[in-house]
């Protein structure tokens, strides 16, 4: 990563800091083993509800899907929707998994503060970066992602949240906490090394910017757990570059948005899910044929002729979004530089959203 300029700005430094952030999050699970062990059995008779805003909400996709694979129904609702329109879902039979990097996001804090914290209230698992915040103090179970200090768009915090949420979903699914902690230590190391391999390619940001060109319409497509990377990638480009870009579930793209296909379109297709890889690569081929610039992010290297390919290698599907998002992050950094923006700075938004 030093080849990118000895960290010319905090945003690229934080992008480069993700491998170590993932390692810290995995090590932190071992340090928090007593809390994780208390989670075992807490799902019994309860509805599991995941909530958060922005990147914290997107990070929940793999965990929700993991529970569904284990035949445990889980609901995924953003905190603003939950606070104002679906409050009735949160009661004594709810296990609420609330994710907030700062633990101070306006909607999350209002939601948690308004809950019944007595014996008739829900159980709350709070996932935050650090423990000195409102959510961690009010949660029944508080878990620290150990992401560390971050000033720009979510990079380290997103990756670290995926580690902790993977542990939560597996324990709620019936696995023992020590087994999960040991397993995720290995899988986190594999993800960290996969990131380091990509970060070691000095020309990758420039190649991504050249691939993107000056196209005016952009989408990032993903399915299943990969939606975490697709949604987060689009958010990062909006924050860092100020450019409009849409994230869609890949199948939804056929239902109307396919009309966007053509020379003005750039499309990142995250084809990391085995159930739908063939379908996703097939769609990427159609977009290439329509003249679009297509970037396929894949574990195995599958990509149609004419598409740019980034191969990640085999990864745990709950952690793969921490790696598959990297091309979007590097593209965001490079485009911000080319557009004369201070990478990772905010003009109108803020790192922590404390007002609705």
C-alpha positions as CSV (number, residue, x, y, z in Angstrom):
1,X,0.0,0.0,0.0
2,X,2.9,2.3,0.5
3,X,3.3,2.3,-3.3
4,X,0.1,4.4,-3.4
5,X,2.1,7.3,-2.0
6,X,2.9,6.7,1.7
7,X,-0.7,7.4,2.6
8,X,-1.3,10.8,1.0
9,X,-4.6,11.2,2.9
10,X,-6.5,9.6,5.7
11,X,-9.0,7.9,3.4
12,X,-6.5,5.7,1.6
13,X,-4.8,5.0,4.9
14,X,-8.0,3.7,6.4
15,X,-8.6,1.6,3.2
16,X,-5.2,0.1,3.7
17,X,-5.9,-0.4,7.4
18,X,-8.7,-2.9,6.8
19,X,-6.6,-6.1,7.0
20,X,-5.4,-5.2,10.5
21,X,-8.8,-4.0,11.5
22,X,-10.2,-7.4,10.5
23,X,-7.5,-9.1,12.6
24,X,-8.3,-6.9,15.6
25,X,-12.0,-7.7,15.3
26,X,-11.3,-11.4,15.2
27,X,-8.9,-11.2,18.2
28,X,-11.5,-9.1,20.0
29,X,-14.0,-12.0,19.8
30,X,-11.7,-14.1,21.9
31,X,-11.4,-11.3,24.5
32,X,-15.2,-11.0,24.6
33,X,-15.8,-14.7,24.8
34,X,-17.9,-14.5,28.1
35,X,-20.3,-12.1,26.4
36,X,-20.6,-14.4,23.3
37,X,-21.2,-17.4,25.5
38,X,-24.1,-15.5,27.2
39,X,-25.7,-15.2,23.7
40,X,-26.1,-18.9,23.4
41,X,-29.8,-19.8,23.7
42,X,-31.0,-16.2,23.8
43,X,-32.8,-16.7,20.5
44,X,-35.1,-19.3,21.9
45,X,-38.7,-18.2,21.5
46,X,-37.7,-14.8,20.2
47,X,-37.9,-13.0,16.9
48,X,-34.4,-11.8,15.7
49,X,-34.4,-8.3,14.4
50,X,-31.3,-6.6,12.9
51,X,-31.2,-2.8,12.6
52,X,-28.8,0.0,11.8
53,X,-28.3,2.9,9.5
54,X,-26.0,3.3,6.4
55,X,-23.0,1.0,6.5
56,X,-24.1,-0.5,9.8
57,X,-27.4,-1.6,8.2
58,X,-25.7,-3.0,5.1
59,X,-23.3,-5.0,7.2
60,X,-26.2,-7.1,8.5
61,X,-27.0,-8.8,5.2
62,X,-24.7,-11.8,5.6
63,X,-25.8,-12.4,9.2
64,X,-29.5,-12.3,8.3
65,X,-28.9,-14.8,5.5
66,X,-26.8,-17.1,7.6
67,X,-29.7,-17.4,10.1
68,X,-32.1,-18.1,7.3
69,X,-29.8,-20.9,6.1
70,X,-30.1,-22.3,9.6
71,X,-33.9,-22.1,9.4
72,X,-34.1,-19.2,11.9
73,X,-36.2,-16.3,10.6
74,X,-34.6,-12.9,11.0
75,X,-36.0,-9.5,10.1
76,X,-33.8,-6.7,8.7
77,X,-35.2,-3.2,9.1
78,X,-33.3,0.1,9.1
79,X,-33.5,2.0,12.4
80,X,-35.5,5.0,11.0
81,X,-38.2,2.8,9.6
82,X,-38.3,0.8,12.8
83,X,-38.4,3.9,15.0
84,X,-41.2,5.7,13.2
85,X,-43.3,3.0,11.4
86,X,-42.6,-0.5,12.7
87,X,-42.1,0.0,16.5
88,X,-44.6,-2.7,17.1
89,X,-42.1,-5.3,16.0
90,X,-40.0,-4.6,19.1
91,X,-41.3,-6.2,22.3
92,X,-40.6,-8.7,25.0
93,X,-40.2,-11.5,22.5
94,X,-37.6,-9.7,20.4
95,X,-33.9,-10.1,20.2
96,X,-32.8,-6.8,18.7
97,X,-29.3,-6.7,17.1
98,X,-28.5,-3.0,16.8
99,X,-25.4,-2.0,14.9
100,X,-23.9,1.5,15.0
101,X,-20.2,2.2,14.5
102,X,-20.4,5.2,16.8
103,X,-23.2,4.0,19.0
104,X,-24.5,7.5,18.7
105,X,-26.5,7.5,15.4
106,X,-29.6,9.6,15.9
107,X,-32.2,7.0,14.9
108,X,-30.5,4.1,16.8
109,X,-30.2,6.1,20.0
110,X,-33.8,7.3,19.9
111,X,-35.0,3.7,19.3
112,X,-32.9,2.2,22.1
113,X,-33.7,4.9,24.6
114,X,-37.4,4.5,24.0
115,X,-37.4,0.7,24.7
116,X,-38.6,-0.9,27.9
117,X,-35.4,-1.8,29.6
118,X,-37.1,-3.9,32.3
119,X,-38.0,-7.6,32.4
120,X,-40.7,-7.0,29.8
121,X,-38.4,-5.4,27.3
122,X,-36.5,-6.9,24.4
123,X,-33.0,-8.3,24.6
124,X,-30.6,-6.0,22.8
125,X,-27.2,-6.9,21.3
126,X,-25.3,-3.7,20.6
127,X,-22.5,-3.8,18.1
128,X,-20.3,-0.7,18.2
129,X,-16.7,0.5,17.7
130,X,-15.7,1.0,21.3
131,X,-17.8,0.8,24.5
132,X,-18.1,4.4,25.6
133,X,-21.4,5.2,23.8
134,X,-25.1,5.2,24.4
135,X,-25.9,2.0,22.5
136,X,-23.2,0.0,24.4
137,X,-24.3,1.3,27.7
138,X,-28.0,0.4,27.1
139,X,-27.5,-2.9,25.4
140,X,-28.1,-6.2,27.2
141,X,-25.0,-7.6,25.4
142,X,-22.4,-5.1,24.2
143,X,-19.8,-6.2,21.6
144,X,-16.9,-4.1,20.5
145,X,-15.7,-4.4,16.9
146,X,-12.2,-3.0,17.8
147,X,-12.1,-1.1,14.5
148,X,-10.2,1.8,15.9
149,X,-10.2,5.5,14.9
150,X,-11.8,6.2,11.6
151,X,-12.5,9.6,10.1
152,X,-13.6,9.0,6.5
153,X,-16.3,6.8,4.9
154,X,-16.7,3.5,6.6
155,X,-14.0,1.1,5.7
156,X,-12.4,-0.5,8.8
157,X,-15.6,-0.2,10.7
158,X,-17.6,-2.0,8.0
159,X,-15.1,-4.8,7.8
160,X,-14.9,-5.2,11.5
161,X,-18.7,-5.3,11.9
162,X,-18.9,-8.2,9.5
163,X,-16.6,-10.2,11.8
164,X,-18.7,-9.6,14.9
165,X,-22.0,-10.1,13.1
166,X,-20.7,-13.4,11.7
167,X,-20.0,-14.5,15.3
168,X,-23.5,-13.5,16.5
169,X,-25.3,-15.2,13.7
170,X,-23.4,-18.5,14.1
171,X,-23.9,-18.5,17.9
172,X,-27.6,-17.7,17.6
173,X,-27.7,-20.5,15.0
174,X,-26.6,-23.0,17.6
175,X,-22.8,-23.1,17.3
176,X,-20.7,-23.0,20.5
177,X,-19.0,-19.7,21.1
178,X,-15.4,-21.1,21.5
179,X,-15.8,-23.0,18.2
180,X,-17.1,-19.9,16.4
181,X,-14.3,-17.7,17.7
182,X,-11.6,-20.2,16.6
183,X,-13.2,-20.7,13.2
184,X,-13.5,-16.9,12.5
185,X,-9.9,-16.3,13.6
186,X,-8.9,-18.5,10.6
187,X,-11.4,-17.1,8.2
188,X,-10.6,-13.5,9.2
189,X,-6.9,-14.1,8.5
190,X,-7.8,-15.5,5.0
191,X,-9.9,-12.3,4.3
192,X,-7.1,-10.1,5.6
193,X,-4.5,-11.7,3.3
194,X,-6.9,-11.5,0.3
195,X,-7.2,-7.8,1.0
196,X,-3.4,-7.4,1.2
197,X,-2.9,-9.2,-2.1
198,X,-5.2,-6.6,-3.8
199,X,-3.7,-3.7,-1.9
200,X,-0.2,-4.7,-3.0
201,X,-1.1,-4.0,-6.7
202,X,0.2,-0.4,-7.1
203,X,-1.6,0.3,-10.4
204,X,-5.0,-1.0,-9.4
205,X,-6.6,2.4,-8.5
206,X,-5.5,3.9,-11.8
207,X,-6.7,0.8,-13.7
208,X,-10.1,1.1,-12.0
209,X,-10.4,4.8,-12.9
210,X,-9.4,4.0,-16.5
211,X,-12.0,1.3,-16.7
212,X,-14.7,3.7,-15.3
213,X,-13.7,6.5,-17.7
214,X,-16.2,9.4,-17.9
215,X,-19.4,7.3,-17.9
216,X,-22.5,9.1,-16.5
217,X,-24.5,6.1,-15.3
218,X,-23.2,3.6,-12.7
219,X,-24.6,0.6,-10.8
220,X,-23.2,-2.0,-8.4
221,X,-25.0,-5.3,-8.4
222,X,-24.9,-8.1,-5.8
223,X,-27.0,-10.9,-4.3
224,X,-27.3,-12.6,-1.0
225,X,-24.4,-11.8,1.3
226,X,-22.8,-9.8,-1.5
227,X,-25.5,-7.2,-1.2
228,X,-23.5,-5.9,1.8
229,X,-20.6,-5.0,-0.5
230,X,-22.8,-3.7,-3.3
231,X,-24.8,-1.4,-1.1
232,X,-21.7,-0.3,0.9
233,X,-19.7,0.2,-2.3
234,X,-22.3,2.5,-3.8
235,X,-22.5,4.5,-0.5
236,X,-18.8,4.9,-0.5
237,X,-18.7,6.4,-4.0
238,X,-21.5,8.8,-3.1
239,X,-19.8,9.9,0.0
240,X,-16.2,10.1,-1.3
241,X,-16.8,11.4,-4.9
242,X,-20.3,13.0,-4.7
243,X,-21.3,11.0,-7.7
244,X,-24.8,9.4,-8.2
245,X,-24.6,5.6,-8.3
246,X,-27.2,3.0,-7.6
247,X,-26.9,-0.4,-5.9
248,X,-29.4,-3.0,-6.8
249,X,-30.0,-6.7,-6.1
250,X,-28.8,-8.3,-9.3
251,X,-32.0,-10.0,-10.2
252,X,-33.9,-6.7,-9.8
253,X,-31.7,-5.1,-12.5
254,X,-33.5,-7.2,-15.1
255,X,-36.9,-5.8,-14.0
256,X,-36.7,-2.5,-15.7
257,X,-33.2,-1.0,-15.0
258,X,-31.8,-3.3,-17.7
259,X,-32.8,-0.4,-20.1
260,X,-29.8,1.5,-18.7
261,X,-27.4,-0.9,-20.4
262,X,-25.3,0.7,-23.1
263,X,-22.0,2.6,-23.6
264,X,-22.8,5.2,-20.9
265,X,-23.1,2.6,-18.2
266,X,-20.4,1.3,-15.8
267,X,-21.5,-1.8,-13.9
268,X,-19.7,-3.6,-11.0
269,X,-21.1,-7.1,-10.8
270,X,-20.2,-8.9,-7.5
271,X,-20.5,-12.5,-8.5
272,X,-19.2,-14.2,-5.3
273,X,-22.3,-16.3,-4.4
274,X,-22.2,-19.9,-5.6
275,X,-26.0,-20.3,-5.9
276,X,-26.2,-17.5,-8.5
277,X,-22.7,-17.1,-9.9
278,X,-23.6,-18.5,-13.3
279,X,-26.6,-16.1,-13.5
280,X,-24.6,-13.1,-12.5
281,X,-21.8,-13.8,-14.9
282,X,-24.4,-14.3,-17.6
283,X,-25.9,-10.9,-16.9
284,X,-22.4,-9.4,-17.0
285,X,-21.9,-10.8,-20.5
286,X,-25.2,-9.3,-21.7
287,X,-24.0,-5.9,-20.4
288,X,-20.7,-6.2,-22.2
289,X,-22.6,-7.0,-25.4
290,X,-24.6,-3.9,-24.9
291,X,-21.4,-1.8,-24.8
292,X,-21.3,-1.2,-21.0
293,X,-18.0,-1.1,-19.0
294,X,-18.3,-4.1,-16.8
295,X,-16.2,-5.1,-13.8
296,X,-16.8,-8.6,-12.4
297,X,-15.6,-9.3,-8.8
298,X,-15.4,-13.0,-8.3
299,X,-13.8,-15.6,-6.1
300,X,-12.9,-18.0,-8.9
301,X,-12.1,-15.8,-11.9
302,X,-15.4,-16.4,-13.8
303,X,-16.0,-13.5,-16.1
304,X,-17.3,-13.0,-19.7
305,X,-15.0,-11.9,-22.4
306,X,-14.7,-8.2,-22.6
307,X,-15.3,-7.6,-18.9
308,X,-12.6,-6.5,-16.4
309,X,-12.1,-9.2,-13.8
310,X,-10.9,-9.1,-10.2
311,X,-10.3,-12.5,-8.6
312,X,-10.4,-12.7,-4.8
313,X,-9.9,-16.4,-4.1
314,X,-12.0,-18.6,-1.8
315,X,-13.4,-16.7,1.2
316,X,-16.0,-17.3,3.9
317,X,-19.2,-16.0,2.5
318,X,-19.9,-13.9,5.6
319,X,-16.6,-12.1,5.3
320,X,-16.3,-12.0,1.6
321,X,-18.0,-8.5,1.4
322,X,-15.1,-7.1,3.3
323,X,-12.8,-8.0,0.4
324,X,-15.2,-7.7,-2.6
325,X,-15.9,-4.0,-1.7
326,X,-12.2,-3.1,-2.1
327,X,-12.4,-2.2,-5.9
328,X,-15.3,0.2,-5.2
329,X,-13.3,1.8,-2.3
330,X,-10.1,2.2,-4.4
331,X,-12.2,3.6,-7.3
332,X,-13.8,6.1,-4.9
333,X,-10.4,7.2,-3.6
334,X,-8.9,7.6,-7.1
335,X,-12.0,9.4,-8.6
336,X,-12.0,11.8,-5.6
337,X,-8.4,12.7,-6.3
338,X,-9.1,13.1,-10.0
339,X,-12.1,15.3,-9.3
340,X,-10.1,17.6,-7.0
341,X,-11.9,16.5,-3.8
342,X,-10.2,15.9,-0.5
343,X,-10.7,12.1,-0.3
344,X,-12.9,11.0,2.5
345,X,-13.9,14.5,3.5
346,X,-17.6,15.6,3.9
347,X,-19.2,18.6,2.4
348,X,-22.7,18.2,3.7
349,X,-22.9,15.0,5.6
350,X,-20.9,13.9,8.7
351,X,-19.1,10.8,9.9
352,X,-21.6,10.4,12.7
353,X,-25.2,11.4,12.0
354,X,-26.6,12.8,15.2
355,X,-29.8,14.4,13.8
356,X,-32.7,13.1,11.8
